């Protein structure tokens, strides 16, 4: 029986309780493959799950992690399109913070030959989130003006690349001025705004009388309200996260969260017809459970032939807590990836 290293939460609550343990892993079942994980991608959903703030968090003990890349080391009965030795990237409904994983063959795809494992570990969750939100919910069309919050994050980078393939005008927002040059000169954003108390005025300057037609919203609070107010009639806002509720500590600061919750902007559905605007929400866990739909969209996303994800920060497997702390601070650019040692 295969032995593996995993980072396990005894229960949701404090990230300090995330423990590195050794567990036995059975042989893959029919339709499954066993992947020796080489790289793990971090996501905000991991943080919310570990702190117990994510509705999809498994009850009791669980292993965080939604995406990975690695090499197949064994296969179960009925697996014909994959073989031992194949380099793959995969998505999982939790269970990704591991050295080895058994997973249904439908949730892994071949890693492009010139991509690293680290790049593969940053593609599926961010790519599918950006593609579904922009194209299926946002009805992205050539010539649209699109506002993308957290522009230097994994979703923000992929969203801009998708917009550029379609022919849209993109305005990104970031929390730090040091990220601006990277987004303008390396990622090709048309404009970038540093979020502060003058955000609403900065947004109007960046739009320069262009209609704001689509917003990728993941911040919440006053930024959400200002973005909503700036949207033109027939504009669409797709909410896929709420970074303003992210804690920089191991456990949630509940008094602060409650205060933010009570002060959150409220969109009145009775006013939507007269405003002629749309607000939509998206959760990748839903897409994971609609496997055929997910695979169809993945094929469409791959057809765009995007560059691999920008990996900004790489940590070793034993540095998982350091990686999470950096990720929580919101100071990262591109994907935060944990590399799994050969000897784990």
C-alpha positions in Angstrom: 0.0 0.0 0.0 1.3 3.5 -1.0 2.4 5.8 1.8 1.8 9.5 1.3 2.4 12.8 3.1 -0.7 15.0 3.5 -1.5 18.3 5.1 -4.7 17.6 7.1 -7.1 19.8 9.0 -8.6 18.0 12.1 -11.5 20.4 11.5 -12.0 23.9 10.1 -11.2 26.8 12.3 -7.5 27.8 12.6 -4.9 27.4 9.9 -2.4 26.7 12.8 -4.1 23.3 13.1 -3.0 22.2 9.6 -0.8 19.2 10.2 1.7 17.3 8.1 1.0 13.6 8.6 1.7 10.3 6.9 -1.2 8.2 5.6 -1.7 5.0 3.7 -3.2 5.3 0.2 -5.0 2.4 -1.4 -4.5 1.4 -5.0 -6.6 3.4 -7.5 -10.1 2.1 -8.1 -11.7 1.5 -11.4 -11.6 4.6 -13.5 -9.0 6.3 -11.2 -5.3 7.1 -11.6 -2.7 7.6 -8.9 -0.7 10.8 -9.4 2.6 11.5 -7.7 2.1 15.2 -7.1 4.9 17.5 -8.1 3.3 20.9 -7.5 0.2 22.3 -5.7 -1.6 25.5 -6.4 -2.9 27.7 -3.6 -6.3 29.4 -3.8 -8.4 31.8 -1.7 -10.9 29.0 -1.3 -8.3 27.0 0.6 -8.0 29.8 3.1 -11.7 30.2 3.6 -12.2 26.5 3.9 -9.5 26.1 6.5 -11.0 28.9 8.5 -14.5 27.5 8.2 -15.8 30.4 6.2 -16.6 28.5 3.0 -20.0 26.8 2.6 -18.5 23.9 0.7 -16.0 23.0 3.5 -16.2 19.3 4.3 -17.4 18.5 7.8 -14.8 17.1 10.2 -11.3 16.3 9.2 -10.3 17.2 5.6 -7.4 17.9 3.3 -7.4 21.3 1.7 -6.4 22.0 -1.9 -8.1 22.2 -5.3 -5.4 21.8 -7.9 -2.2 20.0 -8.6 0.2 18.8 -11.3 2.3 15.6 -11.3 3.0 12.2 -12.9 0.8 9.2 -13.0 2.4 6.2 -11.2 -0.5 3.7 -11.4 -3.9 3.3 -13.0 -7.1 1.5 -12.1 -9.2 -0.8 -14.3 -10.9 0.9 -17.2 -8.4 3.7 -17.7 -7.4 3.7 -21.4 -6.5 7.3 -22.3 -3.9 7.8 -19.7 -0.8 5.7 -18.7 1.9 5.4 -16.2 4.5 8.1 -16.7 2.1 10.7 -18.2 2.6 14.3 -16.9 -0.8 15.7 -15.9 -2.6 18.5 -14.2 -5.7 18.1 -12.2 -8.5 19.6 -10.2 -10.1 18.1 -7.1 -12.9 19.0 -4.7 -10.4 19.4 -1.8 -7.7 16.8 -1.1 -4.9 18.5 -3.1 -2.3 19.2 -0.3 -0.7 15.8 -0.7 2.3 14.0 -2.1 0.1 11.4 -3.9 -3.6 11.4 -4.9 -6.1 8.9 -6.4 -8.5 10.7 -8.6 -11.0 9.9 -11.3 -9.4 10.0 -14.8 -11.9 12.7 -15.9 -10.4 15.3 -13.6 -6.9 15.2 -14.9 -5.6 16.3 -18.3 -2.2 16.0 -20.0 0.3 18.7 -19.1 1.4 20.6 -22.2 4.9 19.4 -23.1 6.6 22.8 -22.6 4.9 23.6 -19.3 6.5 23.0 -15.9 4.6 21.2 -13.1 4.4 24.6 -11.3 2.7 26.2 -14.3 0.3 23.3 -14.6 -0.6 23.6 -10.9 -1.8 27.2 -11.5 -3.9 26.7 -14.6 -7.1 24.8 -14.1 -8.8 26.6 -11.2 -7.9 30.1 -12.3 -8.4 29.4 -16.0 -11.8 27.8 -15.6 -12.9 30.5 -13.1 -11.9 33.3 -15.4 -13.3 31.6 -18.6 -16.7 30.7 -17.1 -17.2 34.0 -15.4 -16.2 36.1 -18.5 -17.8 34.1 -21.3 -20.7 32.1 -19.9 -21.9 34.6 -17.3 -20.4 37.9 -18.5 -21.2 37.3 -22.3 -17.7 38.7 -23.1 -17.7 40.2 -26.6 -15.0 42.0 -28.8 -14.8 45.7 -27.9 -16.2 45.4 -24.4 -14.7 47.4 -21.5 -13.9 45.1 -18.6 -12.9 45.8 -15.0 -10.9 43.1 -13.4 -10.2 43.3 -9.6 -7.2 41.6 -8.0 -5.6 41.9 -11.5 -2.2 40.6 -10.4 -3.7 37.4 -8.9 -4.0 34.1 -10.8 -7.6 34.7 -11.9 -6.9 38.3 -12.8 -4.0 37.4 -15.0 -5.9 34.7 -16.8 -9.0 36.9 -17.2 -6.9 39.6 -18.9 -5.4 37.1 -21.3 -8.8 35.8 -22.2 -10.1 39.3 -22.7 -7.2 40.1 -25.0 -7.8 37.0 -27.1 -11.5 38.1 -27.5 -10.5 41.7 -28.2 -11.7 43.5 -25.0 -10.4 46.7 -23.3 -9.2 45.8 -19.8 -8.8 47.9 -16.6 -7.1 46.1 -13.7 -7.1 47.0 -10.0 -4.5 46.2 -7.4 -3.9 47.0 -3.8 -0.2 47.9 -4.3 1.5 50.3 -6.7 4.5 47.9 -7.1 2.3 45.6 -9.2 1.3 48.2 -11.8 4.4 47.9 -14.1 4.1 44.1 -14.2 0.5 44.3 -15.3 1.0 47.0 -17.9 4.3 45.9 -19.4 4.3 42.1 -19.0 0.6 41.2 -19.0 -0.8 43.8 -21.4 -3.5 45.4 -19.3 -4.8 48.6 -21.0 -4.9 50.5 -17.6 -4.3 49.7 -14.0 -5.8 51.4 -10.9 -4.4 51.2 -7.3 -7.4 50.8 -5.0 -7.7 53.5 -2.3 -10.3 56.0 -1.0 -10.3 57.7 -4.4 -11.1 54.5 -6.3 -14.4 55.8 -7.8 -12.8 58.9 -9.3 -9.8 56.9 -10.6 -12.2 54.4 -12.3 -14.0 57.2 -14.1 -10.6 58.6 -15.3 -9.6 55.2 -16.5 -12.9 54.7 -18.3 -12.6 58.1 -20.0 -16.3 58.1 -21.0 -16.2 54.4 -22.1 -19.2 52.4 -20.9 -18.2 49.8 -18.2 -19.9 46.6 -19.4 -18.4 43.8 -17.3 -16.8 43.6 -13.9 -14.9 40.6 -12.4 -15.7 41.2 -8.7 -13.7 39.5 -5.9 -13.1 42.3 -3.4 -16.5 43.3 -1.8 -17.3 46.3 0.4 -16.9 49.9 -0.9 -15.0 48.7 -4.0 -17.9 46.5 -5.1 -20.3 49.4 -4.6 -18.2 51.8 -6.6 -17.8 49.3 -9.4 -21.6 48.6 -9.5 -22.4 52.3 -9.6 -19.9 52.8 -12.5 -21.4 50.0 -14.6 -23.3 51.1 -17.7 -26.9 49.9 -18.5 -26.8 46.3 -19.5 -23.6 45.9 -17.6 -22.9 42.6 -15.8 -21.0 42.0 -12.6 -19.7 38.5 -11.8 -18.9 38.0 -8.1 -16.6 35.0 -7.5 -15.0 35.9 -4.2 -14.7 38.5 -1.4 -11.1 39.2 -0.6 -12.1 42.0 1.9 -13.3 39.2 4.2 -9.9 37.5 4.1 -8.0 37.4 7.5 -4.3 37.9 7.7 -4.3 35.7 10.8 -4.7 32.0 11.3 -8.2 32.2 12.7 -11.0 34.5 11.5 -11.4 37.8 13.4 -15.2 37.4 13.9 -16.0 40.9 15.3 -14.3 42.5 12.3 -16.0 40.1 9.9 -19.4 40.8 11.5 -18.8 44.5 11.2 -17.9 44.1 7.5 -20.9 41.9 6.9 -23.3 44.4 8.4 -21.8 47.2 6.4 -21.7 45.2 3.1 -23.2 46.9 0.1 -26.7 45.8 -0.7 -28.0 45.5 -4.2 -31.8 46.0 -4.3 -33.4 43.5 -6.8 -36.4 45.8 -7.1 -34.2 48.4 -8.7 -32.5 46.1 -11.1 -35.0 46.5 -13.9 -34.8 50.3 -13.9 -31.0 50.2 -13.6 -30.8 47.5 -16.3 -27.8 45.8 -14.7 -27.1 42.2 -13.7 -25.3 40.7 -10.7 -24.3 37.1 -10.9 -22.4 34.8 -8.6 -20.1 31.9 -9.4 -18.6 29.0 -7.4 -16.1 26.7 -9.1 -17.2 23.8 -6.8 -20.6 23.8 -8.7 -18.7 23.5 -12.0 -16.6 20.6 -10.6 -19.8 18.7 -9.9 -21.0 19.2 -13.5 -18.2 17.2 -15.1 -19.4 17.2 -18.7 -19.9 21.0 -18.6 -16.5 21.5 -17.0 -14.8 19.4 -19.7 -16.6 21.2 -22.5 -15.4 24.6 -21.1 -11.9 23.3 -20.5 -11.7 22.3 -24.2 -12.9 25.8 -25.2 -10.3 27.4 -22.8 -7.5 25.3 -24.2 -8.5 26.2 -27.7 -7.5 29.8 -26.9 -3.9 28.6 -26.5 -3.1 30.9 -23.6 0.4 31.2 -22.2 1.0 29.2 -19.1 0.1 30.8 -15.8 2.6 33.3 -14.3 4.1 31.6 -11.2 5.3 34.3 -8.9 6.2 32.4 -5.8 7.4 28.8 -5.2 7.7 27.2 -1.8 8.8 23.7 -0.8 6.3 21.2 0.6 7.7 21.6 4.1 7.1 25.4 3.8 3.3 25.1 3.3 2.5 27.4 6.3 4.9 30.0 5.0 3.3 29.9 1.6 -0.2 30.3 3.1 0.9 33.2 5.2 2.3 35.1 2.2 -0.8 34.3 0.2 -3.0 35.7 2.9 -1.2 39.0 2.9 -2.3 39.8 -0.7 1.2 40.9 -1.6 1.8 38.2 -4.2 1.9 38.5 -8.0 0.7 35.5 -10.1 0.3 32.1 -8.7 1.6 30.8 -5.4 2.8 27.2 -5.8 4.1 24.6 -3.4 6.6 22.2 -4.9 6.6 18.6 -3.7 10.0 17.2 -3.1 11.0 14.0 -4.9 11.9 12.5 -1.5 8.6 13.3 0.2 
